[in-house]
């Protein structure tokens, strides 16, 4: 058995975990990689490595490590940019790449991490970073928040089988929001910026905008509708299940419709046909 084979044989069991963890951090952490170049002993002190493992690490070609790490970073940027393409276009390539690299350096993927978990994590990081950056326009974090909801809704639809929505029938039925439907308010009208090949010429107008997003079975592209305040409150009132009469009572004093019950009956029919509401069996 050669000396190299004996070394590999000794790097096993729980020790191998430390060795592999060191390599994983070396490939994904730019700061740690620089530390390893300046002071290998300092980098190795973060891990429980034996002298055989240390010797193996000292023989690594650091230029090759840098090249491989660069390819991983490029793939990571491409993946993250693909999660929120509208937000990335609005942010610009250079700033988007910096944000992707920063998230990658802070984020450690957990075993079994789902695409929706990565979407939410990156979206939350990007939104919070933009809100803390006074040099960025105020509407940009709202665009990120809106696009995260849109992509979540799309993932919900893509994994849902085609079903027929139960239409609202006359009478005192109980209705709820359909699975995956989102009703949200944004401080700017960012909806025109979603799913456009190029950003619109004008920045989003300031003003509360209510949006409805409905998953489409088998598709990553949800149906998106802009709502007025009454429609948004109506849909928000149904929640997990409520009758039309209960909703009408909750909206008394808010709506100016002369026949509120009839208006709600018509709205429920429309939203049920659109797939936003379903009857509770």
Residue pairs with C-beta under 8 A, 6 or more apart in sequence:
1 9
7 52
7 55
7 56
10 50
10 52
11 19
11 52
11 53
11 56
15 48
15 49
15 50
15 53
18 47
18 48
18 49
18 53
19 47
19 49
19 53
19 56
19 57
21 47
22 43
22 44
22 46
22 47
22 49
22 53
22 57
25 32
26 32
26 33
26 36
26 43
26 65
26 69
27 65
27 68
27 69
27 72
28 69
28 72
28 104
28 105
29 105
30 69
30 101
30 105
31 105
32 43
33 65
33 66
33 69
35 42
35 43
36 43
36 62
37 62
40 57
40 58
44 54
44 57
49 57
73 101
73 104
76 100
76 104
77 96
77 97
77 100
77 101
77 104
80 100
80 103
80 104
80 122
81 88
81 96
81 100
83 118
83 119
83 122
83 123
83 151
84 119
84 122
84 123
84 126
84 144
84 147
84 148
84 151
86 143
86 147
86 193
86 194
86 195
86 196
87 126
87 140
87 143
87 144
87 147
88 96
89 198
89 199
90 140
90 143
90 193
90 199
91 99
91 130
91 136
91 140
99 125
99 126
99 129
102 125
102 129
103 121
103 122
103 125
103 126
106 125
107 121
107 122
107 125
109 118
110 117
115 155
116 152
116 155
119 148
119 151
119 152
119 155
120 148
120 152
123 144
123 145
123 147
123 148
123 151
124 148
126 141
126 144
127 141
127 144
127 145
127 148
128 141
130 136
130 140
130 141
130 144
131 141
137 203
138 187
138 188
138 206
139 187
139 188
139 190
139 203
139 204
139 206
142 186
142 187
142 188
142 190
142 204
143 188
143 190
143 193
143 204
145 184
145 186
146 184
146 186
146 190
146 191
146 194
146 211
147 194
149 182
149 184
149 211
149 213
150 194
150 195
150 213
150 222
150 224
152 182
153 180
153 181
153 182
153 213
153 214
153 215
153 222
154 215
154 219
154 220
154 221
154 222
155 220
156 179
156 180
156 215
156 222
157 180
157 215
157 216
157 217
157 218
157 219
157 220
157 221
157 222
158 218
158 219
158 220
160 179
160 180
160 215
160 217
160 218
161 217
161 218
162 217
162 218
163 217
165 178
165 272
165 273
165 275
165 278
166 272
166 278
166 279
166 281
167 269
167 272
167 273
167 279
168 175
168 265
168 268
168 269
168 272
168 277
168 279
169 279
170 265
172 243
172 244
172 245
173 243
173 244
173 279
173 280
174 241
174 242
174 243
174 279
174 280
175 238
175 241
175 242
175 243
175 244
175 268
175 272
175 277
175 278
175 279
175 280
176 238
176 239
176 240
176 241
176 242
176 277
176 278
176 280
177 183
177 235
177 238
177 239
177 240
177 276
177 277
177 278
178 214
178 215
178 275
178 276
178 277
178 278
179 215
180 214
180 215
181 212
181 213
181 214
181 215
181 235
181 275
181 276
182 211
182 212
182 213
183 210
183 211
183 212
183 213
183 227
183 232
183 235
183 236
184 210
184 211
184 213
185 208
185 209
185 210
185 211
185 232
186 208
186 209
186 211
187 206
187 207
187 208
187 209
188 204
188 205
188 206
188 207
188 209
189 204
189 205
189 207
189 209
189 226
190 204
190 209
191 209
191 211
191 224
191 226
192 200
192 204
193 199
193 200
193 204
194 224
195 221
209 226
210 226
210 227
210 228
210 229
210 231
210 232
211 224
211 225
211 226
211 227
212 224
212 225
212 226
212 227
212 231
212 232
212 235
212 276
213 222
213 223
213 224
214 222
214 223
214 224
214 225
214 274
214 275
214 276
215 222
215 275
216 222
216 223
216 275
223 274
223 275
225 274
227 235
230 251
230 254
230 255
231 267
233 251
233 254
234 247
234 251
234 264
234 267
235 271
235 276
235 277
237 246
237 247
237 250
237 251
238 247
238 277
241 280
242 250
244 261
244 264
244 265
244 268
245 261
247 264
248 260
248 261
248 264
251 260
251 264
252 260
255 263
257 263
268 277
271 277
272 278
272 279
